[in-house]
Amino acid sequence: MTRRAGLLEHAAMSSKTPGALWEQGTETILTPALPSRDERGKRWLQAKVQQLLTANAVALAPPRCESDPVCSWGIEPEMSTTLYLCLAGTPEPKALHFSRTMIADCGPM
């Protein structure tokens, strides 16, 4: 029996033992999960809004500090469908509200 065949047989017999393959020198590589439709939709909408602003010569405000975004989504569940923009020359962020359906529809597979 070859080493590979032996490992496959061992894997079949020890499928109930977590880490059995790892102990034999084989490591399982986890594949990162794809972002949810909502996350993909938010990214797409945010990119489109920024493109529209740029195309129409609407300037975003410079960030107050390096880690401060000029465009971000609300954190709280009731505000998670709101995109906040800091425009140049305005002291308060502008809020763009989107429906959950619209966000999900913008994030297809």
Secondary structure in CASP SS format (residue, H / E / C, confidence):
PFRMAT SS
TARGET T0000
AUTHOR 0000-0000-0000
METHOD secondary structure of the structure
MODEL  1
M C 1.00
T C 1.00
R H 1.00
R H 1.00
A H 1.00
G H 1.00
L H 1.00
L H 1.00
E H 1.00
H H 1.00
A H 1.00
A H 1.00
M H 1.00
S C 1.00
S C 1.00
K C 1.00
T C 1.00
P C 1.00
G C 1.00
A H 1.00
L H 1.00
W H 1.00
E H 1.00
Q C 1.00
G C 1.00
T C 1.00
E C 1.00
T C 1.00
I C 1.00
L C 1.00
T C 1.00
P C 1.00
A C 1.00
L C 1.00
P C 1.00
S C 1.00
R H 1.00
D H 1.00
E H 1.00
R H 1.00
G H 1.00
K H 1.00
R H 1.00
W H 1.00
L H 1.00
Q H 1.00
A H 1.00
K H 1.00
V H 1.00
Q H 1.00
Q H 1.00
L H 1.00
L H 1.00
T H 1.00
A H 1.00
N C 1.00
A C 1.00
V C 1.00
A C 1.00
L E 1.00
A C 1.00
P C 1.00
P C 1.00
R C 1.00
C C 1.00
E C 1.00
S C 1.00
D C 1.00
P C 1.00
V C 1.00
C E 1.00
S E 1.00
W E 1.00
G C 1.00
I C 1.00
E C 1.00
P H 1.00
E H 1.00
M H 1.00
S C 1.00
T C 1.00
T E 1.00
L E 1.00
Y E 1.00
L E 1.00
C C 1.00
L E 1.00
A C 1.00
G C 1.00
T C 1.00
P C 1.00
E C 1.00
P C 1.00
K E 1.00
A E 1.00
L E 1.00
H E 1.00
F C 1.00
S C 1.00
R H 1.00
T H 1.00
M H 1.00
I H 1.00
A H 1.00
D H 1.00
C C 1.00
G C 1.00
P C 1.00
M C 1.00
END
